[in-house]
Amino acid sequence: MKTSTPWPAHFKWSYGKRVQKRKGSSWHGTICGWYTSDLTPEGYAVESELEKGSVQIYPVSALEAI
């Protein structure tokens, strides 16, 4: 899906990268979006590989590549 806002060039991962949560409950999926906030300068929306359409958001520090 294309957006009108360009993907930040300095972000660690790009659209479609496979990632998983590093700790706690598990979540495996692909990057489907990004966000920024005052508390999270680099965050990602991750769509589950098992439950298509289910999306969770995480800061970059909570994710690792798979």
C-alpha positions as CSV (number, residue, x, y, z in Angstrom):
1,M,0.0,0.0,0.0
2,K,1.4,3.4,-1.0
3,T,0.9,6.5,1.2
4,S,1.3,10.1,0.4
5,T,3.9,10.5,3.2
6,P,7.4,9.2,2.2
7,W,8.9,6.5,4.3
8,P,11.6,8.1,6.5
9,A,15.0,7.3,5.0
10,H,16.7,7.1,8.4
11,F,14.3,4.4,9.7
12,K,15.9,1.0,10.4
13,W,13.4,-1.2,8.4
14,S,11.4,-0.7,5.3
15,Y,7.9,-1.8,4.3
16,G,7.5,-5.5,4.0
17,K,10.4,-6.5,6.3
18,R,9.7,-9.6,8.5
19,V,10.1,-8.9,12.2
20,Q,9.2,-10.3,15.6
21,K,8.8,-9.0,19.1
22,R,12.0,-9.4,21.1
23,K,10.5,-10.1,24.5
24,G,7.2,-11.0,26.2
25,S,4.2,-12.2,24.2
26,S,5.1,-13.2,20.6
27,W,4.2,-11.4,17.5
28,H,5.6,-12.3,14.0
29,G,4.8,-10.4,10.9
30,T,5.7,-7.8,8.3
31,I,6.2,-4.1,8.6
32,C,3.1,-2.4,7.1
33,G,3.5,1.1,8.3
34,W,5.4,3.5,10.5
35,Y,4.7,6.2,13.1
36,T,6.4,8.8,15.3
37,S,5.4,10.4,18.5
38,D,7.0,12.4,21.3
39,L,7.8,9.2,23.2
40,T,8.5,7.0,20.1
41,P,10.6,8.7,17.5
42,E,10.7,5.5,15.4
43,G,7.8,3.1,15.5
44,Y,6.3,0.5,13.2
45,A,2.9,-1.1,12.5
46,V,3.4,-4.9,12.1
47,E,0.7,-7.1,10.4
48,S,0.6,-10.6,11.9
49,E,1.7,-13.5,9.7
50,L,-1.0,-15.8,11.3
51,E,-3.9,-13.4,11.6
52,K,-4.0,-11.4,8.4
53,G,-5.4,-7.9,9.0
54,S,-4.4,-7.9,12.7
55,V,-1.9,-5.1,13.3
56,Q,0.1,-4.1,16.4
57,I,2.3,-1.1,16.8
58,Y,5.8,-1.2,18.4
59,P,8.8,1.0,18.9
60,V,11.9,0.0,17.0
61,S,13.5,-1.2,20.3
62,A,10.8,-3.9,20.7
63,L,11.4,-5.6,17.4
64,E,14.1,-7.7,15.7
65,A,14.5,-9.0,12.2
66,I,13.6,-12.6,11.3
